[in-house]
Amino acid sequence: MNLITDDFIKNNISYPEVINALKLAFRENAIKCPPKLAYAYKNNFGTEDNALLFMPAWDNKKYLGVKLITATPHNSNIDIPYLNGLYLLFNAENGVPLASVDAKLITNMRTAATSVLAASFLAKENASSVLILGNGCLSPYYISAYTAMKGIKKIYLWGRNFEKSQKIVNTLNLNYSVEIKPMNSYKDLISYMDIVSCIT
């Protein structure tokens, strides 16, 4: 079984490829995605329930995959991310495991790419500006994904903490001609935006 690293994904998979793959996958009726299963469990540290999420999918052809996610509230006290997990890919013809991937990166990329794919159908044809509301852990992925959308020239980021938005924009290493700007307020800007994407 191959272990696919985050560095490999970042260096070899682009947002246009992810967006196009999602577009094709959403058209494919053969792909099955049952409702995710969630299980609560305890540990020795926190008083809140933790969760294990089980999310399988298959194409009834060659591949079967499952995403396993843990949600651990106590992690905020020990500087470990709240969500952690793995994606496991199997050969559907013989059940042999093919690859494992850290679930967080591919989930973040897929979520951002899905937003761009939806916007490509819903926004006007000559859309050039995007306002992203929310500066949490997904926002760098949304910014990167929207820079891949044809015609986008300006991306604005707003969050409740302006300094955090500034830091996110300053740490992005994007070689694009898209202007990316953190905003202290969005109220005067929102009516002029072609696309508004809310990260909840």
C-alpha positions in Angstrom: 0.0 0.0 0.0 1.3 3.5 -0.9 1.4 6.3 1.6 0.7 9.5 -0.3 2.2 12.5 1.6 0.8 16.0 1.8 3.9 17.3 0.1 3.3 15.0 -2.9 -0.3 16.2 -3.2 0.7 19.8 -3.0 3.4 19.4 -5.6 1.4 17.3 -8.0 -2.2 18.2 -7.8 -3.6 21.5 -9.0 -7.0 23.1 -8.3 -8.0 23.1 -11.9 -7.5 19.3 -11.9 -9.5 18.9 -8.7 -12.3 21.1 -9.9 -12.6 19.2 -13.2 -12.4 15.8 -11.5 -15.3 16.9 -9.2 -17.3 18.1 -12.1 -17.0 14.7 -13.8 -17.6 12.8 -10.6 -20.8 14.7 -9.8 -22.1 13.7 -13.3 -21.4 10.0 -12.7 -24.4 8.2 -11.4 -22.4 5.1 -10.6 -20.6 6.6 -7.6 -22.3 5.6 -4.3 -21.9 7.7 -1.2 -24.0 6.3 1.7 -24.8 8.6 4.7 -21.8 9.0 7.0 -21.9 7.1 10.3 -21.0 8.8 13.6 -20.0 7.1 16.8 -19.4 8.9 20.1 -16.7 7.7 22.4 -14.9 8.8 25.6 -11.3 9.2 26.6 -9.4 9.8 29.9 -8.9 13.5 29.4 -12.0 15.4 28.3 -15.5 15.4 29.7 -17.1 15.9 26.3 -17.9 13.1 23.9 -15.4 12.6 21.0 -16.6 11.4 17.6 -15.5 8.9 15.0 -16.9 9.5 11.6 -17.0 6.8 8.9 -17.6 7.9 5.3 -17.4 5.3 2.6 -17.8 5.7 -1.2 -17.3 3.5 -4.2 -17.7 3.6 -8.0 -19.0 0.1 -8.6 -16.0 -0.4 -10.9 -12.5 -0.2 -9.7 -12.3 1.7 -6.5 -13.7 1.8 -3.0 -12.6 4.4 -0.4 -13.3 5.3 3.1 -12.6 8.5 5.1 -12.1 8.0 8.9 -12.3 11.2 10.9 -11.9 11.8 14.6 -13.3 14.9 16.3 -11.7 15.5 19.7 -12.8 18.6 21.6 -10.0 18.2 24.3 -7.4 18.8 21.6 -7.8 22.5 21.8 -6.1 22.3 25.3 -3.1 20.5 24.0 -2.4 22.3 20.7 -3.6 19.4 18.5 -6.2 20.0 15.7 -9.8 19.2 16.6 -10.2 17.1 13.4 -7.8 14.3 12.3 -8.2 11.4 10.0 -7.1 9.2 7.2 -8.5 8.4 3.7 -8.0 4.7 2.6 -8.4 3.7 -1.0 -9.0 0.0 -1.9 -9.1 -2.0 -5.1 -12.8 -2.8 -5.5 -12.1 -5.9 -7.6 -10.0 -7.7 -5.0 -10.3 -5.6 -1.8 -6.5 -4.9 -1.6 -5.6 -1.6 0.1 -4.0 0.7 -2.5 -3.2 3.9 -0.7 -3.6 6.0 2.4 -3.7 9.8 2.6 -4.0 12.3 5.4 -7.7 13.2 5.2 -7.4 16.8 6.3 -5.5 18.1 3.2 -7.7 16.3 0.6 -10.9 17.3 2.5 -9.8 21.0 2.6 -8.9 21.0 -1.1 -12.1 19.2 -2.1 -14.3 21.5 -0.1 -12.7 24.6 -1.6 -12.8 23.2 -5.1 -16.5 22.3 -4.7 -17.2 26.0 -3.8 -15.4 27.1 -7.0 -17.2 24.6 -9.1 -20.6 25.7 -7.8 -19.6 29.4 -8.3 -18.6 28.6 -11.9 -22.3 27.5 -12.6 -24.0 30.1 -10.4 -22.0 33.3 -11.0 -22.3 35.6 -14.0 -20.0 34.7 -16.9 -17.6 37.7 -16.5 -17.3 37.4 -12.7 -14.0 38.9 -11.5 -14.3 39.5 -7.7 -14.7 37.2 -4.8 -15.4 38.0 -1.1 -14.6 35.1 1.3 -16.3 35.4 4.6 -14.5 33.5 7.3 -10.8 33.3 8.1 -10.6 29.9 9.7 -8.4 26.9 8.6 -10.3 26.5 5.3 -9.7 30.1 4.1 -6.2 29.6 2.6 -7.6 26.7 0.5 -10.6 28.8 -0.7 -8.3 31.6 -1.7 -6.0 29.3 -3.6 -8.9 27.5 -5.3 -10.6 30.8 -6.4 -7.3 32.0 -7.9 -7.8 29.1 -10.3 -11.2 30.3 -11.4 -11.1 31.8 -14.9 -11.5 35.6 -14.9 -11.0 36.2 -11.1 -8.9 39.3 -10.5 -9.6 40.3 -6.9 -10.2 38.2 -3.8 -11.1 39.8 -0.5 -10.9 38.0 2.9 -12.9 39.0 5.9 -13.0 37.4 9.4 -13.8 38.6 12.9 -10.1 39.0 13.6 -8.6 41.3 11.0 -5.0 40.6 12.1 -5.6 36.9 11.4 -6.9 37.7 7.9 -3.7 39.8 7.4 -1.5 36.9 8.5 -3.3 34.4 6.2 -2.9 36.6 3.2 0.7 37.4 4.0 1.7 33.8 4.4 0.1 32.6 1.1 2.7 31.8 -1.5 0.7 32.2 -4.7 2.3 33.0 -8.0 -0.8 34.4 -9.6 -1.9 37.8 -10.9 -4.9 37.8 -8.6 -5.0 40.6 -6.0 -5.7 39.2 -2.5 -6.6 41.6 0.2 -7.7 41.3 3.9 -10.7 43.4 4.9 -11.6 45.0 8.2 -15.2 45.2 7.2 -17.3 43.7 4.4 -20.5 45.6 4.6 -19.6 48.4 2.2 -18.0 45.8 -0.2 -20.5 43.0 -0.4 -22.9 44.7 -2.8 -20.1 45.1 -5.4 -18.9 41.5 -5.3 -19.6 39.1 -8.1 -19.1 36.0 -5.8 -19.6 35.8 -2.0 -18.4 32.5 -0.5 -19.2 31.9 3.2 -17.0 29.5 5.2 -18.9 28.2 8.2 
